[in-house]
Amino acid sequence: MSIPLSRPDIGDAEEQAVLEVLRSGIVAMGPRTQAFEEAWAEYCGVRHAVFMANGTVAQEAVLRALDIGAGDEVITVSFTFNATASVILQVGAKPVFVDIREEDFGIDPDLVEAAITPRTKAIMPVHLYGLMPDMDPLVEIAQRHDLVIIEDAAQAHGARYKGRRAGQFGPTMFSLYATKNLMTGEGGFATTDDDLLADRMRLYRSHGMRQRYFHESLGTNFKPTDIAAALGLAQLPRLDERTEQRRRNAARLTAGLEGYLTPGVPDGREHVWHQYTMRFPGGERQQVIDGLTERGIGTLIYYPKPIHRQDYLQSYLPGAAEQSLPVSERLTEEVLSIPVRPSLTDDELDTIIRAVRDVATPVAELKTGAAEGDGGGDASDASSPAGRWDRGGSRAAGAEGDGGGEASTVGAGSPA
């Protein structure tokens, strides 16, 4: 049995929607794009959604529309896909990295204020794996210092924090890459409640044109196609259904993997489970990858090297690799995502559970081994008997009720 980590969920509705566009003769950006934008704005509860060629350029358009550029700083995290930082560099600004909280993989609000300087213009939290970080303190800090919050919600379609959906805390980017919970093959949204900001992003997307061949401002070509928009329109009505199935799958995995470091969900948040990311401390992650691969279970490390230690970044931010981000650095050595996609059957989920239990060591045994071997080294820093990292009132996966080696059959996944 082969159980890939990700697989695009494409059915008759998607095929028919794309075929209709092909037969219409309007395949570039057109009426389907507008309809998709209106539908996504309504879903997110915002005034505007601007569909673009991919999530990376959507985030760049947000920054440019906010006039963030040379000499400015944006506070964000290093434990994320590279595009989070590269778009900041693309507009000439400087990413300023702070560490994350291990219980939600999100930016640590307690570290943000110390990173603010007179050059800081924005805070960019990343909703990694489908879970939003602790937003209330970020909002309070941003308001106190007159900063804008820019959400990187590449993996968080429909996620909520205290009832508010991703996209409702500031200008936001969503990726629609082929492995995302909502996908168009390639694509991305920039959302906002600000009319002027939306207008600037639309102009920038289309070479600064409002009227063809009359250019009001400097722009570029970030336009999507109606083929992609049709695919997204066909997927959107089933997004909530698929999210609920991801939650059921996550709950089954967590119940079956008691005793291991499985992800929790902090109170007041609704996870959309783009990824189900476990932790394997004690240096055994490669052993787990090899064992799962032998059993046909797809896995991938999101992410094996934090951005501040990427080679290319050193020429832009000399000394960045020397910055101490201990939680980010430790988690890059421990995290591993296993399948949670909505198309998994119960038999496949049980196969995954058995495989993990066959090849991985429970947390309690790792702790015992560490204590016997070196006099008390703690291999996990887990905070519950079940091994979940769930400080701050986290619940097990699936406790939300009704209220994200082998990445995909189409290519490795990424936030943007």
C-alpha positions as MATLAB code, in Angstrom:
seq = 'MSIPLSRPDIGDAEEQAVLEVLRSGIVAMGPRTQAFEEAWAEYCGVRHAVFMANGTVAQEAVLRALDIGAGDEVITVSFTFNATASVILQVGAKPVFVDIREEDFGIDPDLVEAAITPRTKAIMPVHLYGLMPDMDPLVEIAQRHDLVIIEDAAQAHGARYKGRRAGQFGPTMFSLYATKNLMTGEGGFATTDDDLLADRMRLYRSHGMRQRYFHESLGTNFKPTDIAAALGLAQLPRLDERTEQRRRNAARLTAGLEGYLTPGVPDGREHVWHQYTMRFPGGERQQVIDGLTERGIGTLIYYPKPIHRQDYLQSYLPGAAEQSLPVSERLTEEVLSIPVRPSLTDDELDTIIRAVRDVATPVAELKTGAAEGDGGGDASDASSPAGRWDRGGSRAAGAEGDGGGEASTVGAGSPA';
ca = [
       0.000    0.000    0.000;
       1.254    3.468   -0.894;
      -0.147    6.423    1.058;
       1.199    9.727   -0.322;
       1.378   12.772    1.917;
      -0.658   14.932   -0.447;
      -2.914   14.352   -3.416;
      -5.010   16.985   -5.230;
      -8.718   16.306   -4.789;
     -10.063   16.726   -8.322;
     -13.417   15.394   -9.444;
     -16.099   15.841  -12.062;
     -16.981   19.363  -10.876;
     -13.434   20.616  -11.362;
     -13.089   18.920  -14.742;
     -16.373   20.349  -16.003;
     -15.572   23.853  -14.748;
     -12.226   23.917  -16.537;
     -13.745   22.469  -19.707;
     -16.371   25.212  -19.763;
     -13.654   27.866  -19.627;
     -11.692   26.230  -22.413;
     -14.798   26.096  -24.577;
     -15.702   29.712  -23.778;
     -12.586   31.067  -25.427;
     -11.880   33.329  -22.411;
      -8.970   31.584  -20.750;
      -6.947   34.558  -19.422;
      -8.123   36.685  -16.472;
     -11.831   37.340  -16.970;
     -15.297   36.724  -15.491;
     -14.353   33.576  -13.563;
     -11.573   35.466  -11.841;
     -14.006   38.148  -10.705;
     -16.497   35.550   -9.498;
     -13.785   33.688   -7.588;
     -12.590   36.901   -5.954;
     -16.111   37.774   -4.827;
     -16.696   34.271   -3.462;
     -13.426   34.199   -1.509;
     -13.964   37.669   -0.058;
     -17.395   36.577    1.158;
     -15.994   33.368    2.627;
     -13.276   35.236    4.526;
     -15.607   38.027    5.640;
     -13.581   40.800    4.016;
     -14.334   43.464    1.413;
     -11.760   42.524   -1.203;
      -9.941   39.470   -2.529;
      -7.436   39.925   -5.341;
      -6.595   36.721   -7.216;
      -3.013   36.451   -8.480;
      -0.667   34.017  -10.184;
       0.605   32.552   -6.896;
       0.815   33.268   -3.204;
       4.349   34.636   -3.293;
       3.514   37.435   -5.712;
       0.272   38.109   -3.810;
       2.324   38.749   -0.675;
       4.704   40.955   -2.621;
       1.754   42.964   -3.942;
       0.524   43.478   -0.370;
       3.884   44.867    0.700;
       4.141   47.157   -2.316;
       0.599   48.432   -1.854;
       1.503   49.313    1.742;
       4.562   51.238    0.483;
       6.911   48.973    2.434;
      10.338   49.128    0.851;
      13.950   50.180    1.235;
      14.911   51.007    4.809;
      11.799   49.414    6.316;
      11.654   46.364    8.580;
       9.054   43.606    8.900;
       9.015   41.353   11.948;
       8.359   37.722   11.106;
       9.569   34.167   11.780;
      12.370   32.015   10.410;
      10.502   28.716   10.843;
       8.451   28.917    7.650;
       8.729   28.574    3.885;
      11.348   30.856    2.376;
       8.830   33.061    0.531;
       7.771   34.658    3.819;
      11.148   36.369    3.990;
      12.065   36.544    0.306;
       9.107   38.797   -0.549;
      10.273   41.239    2.115;
      13.698   41.260    0.500;
      12.171   41.597   -2.971;
      10.645   44.966   -2.062;
      13.921   46.153   -0.522;
      12.889   45.827    3.116;
      14.530   43.800    5.886;
      13.009   40.736    7.568;
      13.580   40.782   11.316;
      13.282   37.289   12.774;
      11.894   36.368   16.170;
      11.421   32.904   17.605;
       8.256   30.808   17.748;
       6.248   28.987   20.387;
       6.576   25.240   20.134;
       2.944   24.583   21.077;
       1.548   26.254   17.947;
       4.609   26.788   15.690;
       3.589   30.454   15.568;
       5.386   33.694   16.270;
       6.023   34.286   19.977;
       4.248   37.563   20.859;
       6.431   37.940   23.957;
       9.458   38.469   21.709;
       7.939   40.872   19.190;
       8.065   44.131   21.107;
      11.805   43.893   21.725;
      12.347   43.547   17.970;
      10.553   46.808   17.113;
      12.713   49.705   15.932;
      11.898   53.096   14.369;
      12.135   51.321   10.991;
       9.516   48.662   11.759;
       6.431   48.935    9.568;
       4.662   45.588    9.963;
       4.357   42.297   11.837;
       3.922   39.240    9.634;
       2.684   36.195   11.583;
       2.597   32.859    9.751;
      -0.374   30.530   10.287;
       1.789   27.451    9.895;
       0.256   24.066    9.091;
      -3.255   25.551    9.286;
      -3.176   26.940   12.849;
      -3.228   30.646   13.656;
      -0.810   31.942   16.311;
      -1.876   33.926   19.369;
      -3.272   37.018   17.640;
      -4.634   39.151   20.510;
      -1.253   40.245   21.865;
      -0.003   40.858   18.320;
      -2.971   43.129   17.639;
      -2.348   45.010   20.878;
       1.346   45.492   20.062;
       0.571   46.582   16.502;
      -1.985   49.130   17.666;
       0.317   50.525   20.328;
       3.157   51.024   17.842;
       1.053   51.969   14.802;
       2.104   48.879   12.849;
       0.150   46.858   10.321;
      -0.395   43.106   10.719;
       0.144   41.211    7.463;
      -1.120   37.646    7.706;
       0.747   34.847    5.949;
      -2.204   32.461    5.711;
      -0.755   30.370    2.891;
      -1.776   27.185    4.719;
      -4.753   28.414    6.724;
      -7.876   28.576    4.522;
     -10.790   28.963    6.928;
      -8.759   28.806   10.149;
     -10.164   30.802   13.063;
      -8.879   32.569   16.145;
     -11.565   33.316   18.742;
     -14.214   33.222   16.023;
     -12.369   35.452   13.548;
     -11.226   33.880   10.327;
      -7.764   34.168    8.883;
      -7.802   37.307    6.786;
      -9.675   39.444    9.306;
      -6.647   40.818   11.166;
      -5.039   42.718    8.309;
      -3.960   42.364    4.691;
      -3.530   38.648    4.072;
      -2.001   36.221    1.600;
      -3.463   32.786    0.849;
      -1.655   30.289   -1.358;
      -3.615   28.112   -3.787;
      -0.766   25.780   -4.694;
      -1.711   22.264   -5.793;
      -1.361   20.689   -2.322;
      -3.264   23.358   -0.382;
      -6.670   22.837    1.248;
      -8.109   25.065   -1.501;
      -6.119   24.858   -4.695;
      -5.938   26.081   -8.279;
      -2.698   24.335   -9.275;
      -0.836   27.602   -8.850;
      -2.456   30.749   -7.526;
      -2.835   33.037   -4.557;
      -5.116   35.610   -2.962;
      -4.385   38.948   -1.350;
      -7.297   40.028    0.836;
      -8.064   43.309    2.590;
     -10.851   45.504    3.922;
      -9.064   48.619    2.644;
     -10.486   49.921   -0.643;
      -7.355   51.904   -1.537;
      -5.058   48.990   -0.778;
      -7.150   46.675   -2.946;
      -7.073   49.166   -5.812;
      -3.293   49.460   -5.576;
      -2.889   45.683   -5.638;
      -5.139   45.318   -8.671;
      -3.196   47.990  -10.503;
       0.144   46.459   -9.614;
      -1.120   43.041  -10.775;
      -1.900   44.409  -14.252;
       1.040   46.621  -15.242;
      -0.537   49.631  -13.540;
      -3.450   49.598  -16.004;
      -7.060   50.366  -15.207;
      -7.814   51.036  -18.869;
      -5.928   48.961  -21.420;
      -2.632   50.556  -22.506;
      -3.067   53.540  -20.161;
      -0.626   53.005  -17.282;
      -1.297   54.945  -14.082;
       1.529   53.462  -12.028;
       4.448   51.073  -12.125;
       3.248   47.499  -12.100;
       3.946   44.036  -13.375;
       2.090   40.945  -14.548;
       0.795   38.931  -11.587;
      -2.465   38.066  -13.349;
      -4.044   34.607  -12.950;
      -6.104   32.750  -15.555;
      -9.794   31.967  -15.670;
      -8.790   28.317  -15.957;
      -7.309   28.518  -12.471;
     -10.247   30.557  -11.182;
     -12.720   27.974  -12.505;
     -10.840   25.236  -10.675;
     -11.002   27.233   -7.439;
     -14.685   28.050   -7.860;
     -15.428   24.353   -8.228;
     -13.406   23.529   -5.100;
     -14.687   26.260   -2.790;
     -18.183   24.838   -2.067;
     -16.543   21.708   -0.626;
     -13.818   23.443    1.387;
     -15.629   23.271    4.723;
     -16.603   19.637    4.156;
     -13.017   18.726    3.364;
     -11.771   20.682    6.370;
     -14.092   18.752    8.668;
     -12.740   15.498    7.239;
      -9.196   16.705    7.901;
     -10.237   17.376   11.503;
     -11.710   13.897   11.855;
      -8.544   12.403   10.401;
      -6.361   14.440   12.762;
      -8.449   13.298   15.738;
      -8.063    9.637   14.727;
      -4.299   10.042   14.320;
      -3.942   11.734   17.706;
      -6.027    9.089   19.487;
      -4.007    6.311   17.905;
      -0.645    7.937   18.594;
      -1.032    8.626   22.292;
       2.375    8.693   23.894;
       4.022   10.474   20.975;
       4.544   14.172   20.330;
       1.383   14.909   18.376;
       0.014   18.418   17.672;
      -2.604   20.025   19.875;
      -5.028   22.895   19.322;
      -4.975   25.827   21.787;
      -8.335   26.906   23.190;
     -10.150   29.439   21.046;
      -8.559   28.341   17.781;
      -9.826   26.224   14.910;
      -7.151   24.282   13.064;
      -7.686   23.405    9.394;
      -4.943   20.736    9.355;
      -3.115   21.558    6.163;
      -0.405   19.406    7.726;
      -0.362   16.992   10.641;
       3.093   17.642   12.036;
       4.580   15.434   14.711;
       7.861   15.810   16.541;
      10.485   13.110   16.864;
      13.179   14.239   19.324;
      16.231   12.348   20.404;
      17.756   12.258   16.922;
      15.452    9.535   15.627;
      13.587   11.455   12.916;
      15.583    9.984   10.023;
      14.945    6.522   11.387;
      11.216    7.301   11.375;
      11.352    8.680    7.815;
      13.182    5.575    6.593;
      10.790    3.233    8.356;
       7.671    4.983    7.076;
       9.087    5.159    3.560;
       9.700    1.400    3.609;
       6.042    0.956    4.566;
       4.803    3.226    1.775;
       3.857    6.174    4.004;
       4.624    9.610    2.564;
       6.323   12.162    4.808;
       8.030   15.529    4.466;
       9.942   17.874    6.735;
       8.375   21.336    6.872;
      11.085   22.794    7.227;
      14.576   21.285    7.547;
      16.512   24.566    7.703;
      15.270   27.864    9.154;
      15.392   30.855    6.857;
      17.947   32.778    8.915;
      20.443   29.980    8.213;
      19.785   29.685    4.478;
      22.936   30.287    2.468;
      21.580   32.973    0.149;
      20.296   35.117    3.009;
      23.767   35.762    4.378;
      24.589   38.122    1.515;
      21.476   40.162    2.299;
      21.682   39.975    6.090;
      25.309   39.373    7.078;
      25.504   37.476   10.340;
      21.900   36.243   10.170;
      23.005   32.642   10.650;
      24.479   33.577   14.024;
      21.148   34.767   15.390;
      19.906   32.556   18.209;
      16.382   31.248   17.615;
      16.527   28.150   19.814;
      12.952   26.917   19.401;
      13.023   27.303   15.624;
      16.394   25.589   15.411;
      15.334   22.687   17.617;
      12.064   22.093   15.801;
      13.771   21.943   12.412;
      15.531   18.861   13.795;
      12.337   17.241   15.080;
       9.290   17.984   12.926;
       7.831   15.554   10.413;
       4.485   15.737    8.641;
       2.441   12.610    7.981;
      -0.699   12.250    5.821;
      -3.933   13.873    7.018;
      -5.582   14.735    3.678;
      -9.387   14.366    3.463;
      -9.329   11.486    0.973;
      -7.694    9.100    3.465;
      -9.762    6.077    4.467;
      -9.994    4.759    8.023;
      -7.921    1.755    6.959;
      -5.215    4.054    5.618;
      -5.219    6.137    8.800;
      -4.900    2.987   10.896;
      -2.052    1.823    8.666;
      -0.279    5.137    9.281;
      -0.790    4.806   13.043;
       0.567    1.254   13.102;
       3.542    2.280   10.993;
       4.481    5.178   13.270;
       4.174    2.984   16.347;
       6.348    0.356   14.670;
       9.237    2.698   13.882;
       9.119    5.514   16.471;
       9.925    5.556   20.162;
       7.280    6.819   22.613;
       8.242    9.983   24.479;
       8.363    8.298   27.887;
      10.937    5.796   26.651;
      13.041    8.565   25.129;
      12.999   10.399   28.448;
      13.947    7.252   30.334;
      16.782    6.526   27.952;
      18.091   10.076   28.201;
      17.919   10.020   31.995;
      19.746    6.699   32.222;
      22.333    7.689   29.625;
      23.405   11.123   30.783;
      21.834   11.806   34.105;
      18.595   13.486   33.196;
      18.622   15.023   29.730;
      15.056   15.735   28.604;
      14.440   14.560   25.077;
      11.117   16.188   24.469;
       9.970   18.981   26.786;
       6.494   17.551   26.356;
       3.981   18.959   28.789;
       1.300   16.265   28.993;
       1.211   12.547   29.732;
       0.163   11.856   26.152;
       3.192   13.680   24.828;
       1.285   16.483   23.080;
       2.820   19.945   23.275;
      -0.290   21.675   24.538;
       0.645   24.393   26.984;
      -1.758   27.285   27.337;
      -4.977   25.263   27.293;
      -4.386   23.303   24.097;
      -6.727   20.478   23.260;
      -6.143   17.275   21.392;
      -6.597   17.309   17.639;
     -10.250   17.052   16.755;
     -11.561   18.578   19.979;
     -12.930   21.552   18.053;
     -16.262   19.852   17.411;
     -18.104   21.409   14.494;
     -16.991   24.889   15.281;
      -3.422   21.833    8.347;
      10.410   12.337    1.619;
       7.059   12.363   -0.347;
       4.986   15.444   -0.660;
       2.543   14.900   -3.444;
       1.772   13.275   -6.710;
       2.261   16.708   -8.284;
       5.356   18.040   -6.514;
       6.598   19.152   -3.156;
       4.233   21.383   -1.257;
       5.060   24.841   -0.020;
       3.167   27.670    1.710;
       3.133   29.896   -1.330;
];
